[in-house]
Amino acid sequence: MKIQYLGHACFKLISGKDSLVIDPYADDSVDGLKHLRERATLVVYSHKHLDHYGTECVELVEGNPDTFQINFIQSWHDDQEGALRGPNLIHVISCEGFRIAHMGDLGCPLDEAQKAQLMNIDVMMIPTGGHFTIDAELAADIAKQLSPKCVIPMHYRGKGFGYDILSTVDEFTKHFENVREIGKTLTVDDKMPPVAVMDFNAD
């Protein structure tokens, strides 16, 4: 299985001829990102804000949707039980014997029941930019508690993209010693780095 980073909080999981896009962003919803145009077997989203709900940008194609087994964990987009920004869905996707967690726009600490459902994760995509989501320090704390084999930061401000109010990815990676900058695609295997900073602009 391969994971492609498409920008902001959007990723594409690829297994054989089947693929899943999660949290596609709508046109012009995130500064500095080109319009998203993808094809996939499935498309899912964590909540209905435009920077995560651009489902019209993904063309659904024929395939086997059962390739990806998905469990949902209810959470909040803020630290006031959704009063500010509503609910958020964490997706736990099982495929090829691996478990992938996409945390969506998680905006609060995890409770013990949520943590229990997120144990033994192989890859975790977690927001790190703060303001709209948890900040880099809390994201690092969650990653260290759950100890996935590979953590991918998302939803941060980079050079020429992202919301100005968000922090940069460095605020997250400074909490870890073994960080690797990679390209657009991660192969899910036993050679993954503990922390992978992905580049959606890479070929």
Secondary structure, 3 states (H helix, E strand, C coil): CEEEEEECCEEEEEECCEEEEECCCCCCCCCCCCCCCEEECEEECCCCCCCCCCHHHEEECCCCHHHCEEEEEEEECCCCCCCCCCEEEEEEEEECCEEEEECCCCCCCCCHHHHHHCCCCCEEEEECCCCCCCCHHHHHHHHHHHCCCEEEEECCEECCECCCCCCECHHHHCCCCCEEECCCEEECCCCCCCEEECCCCCC
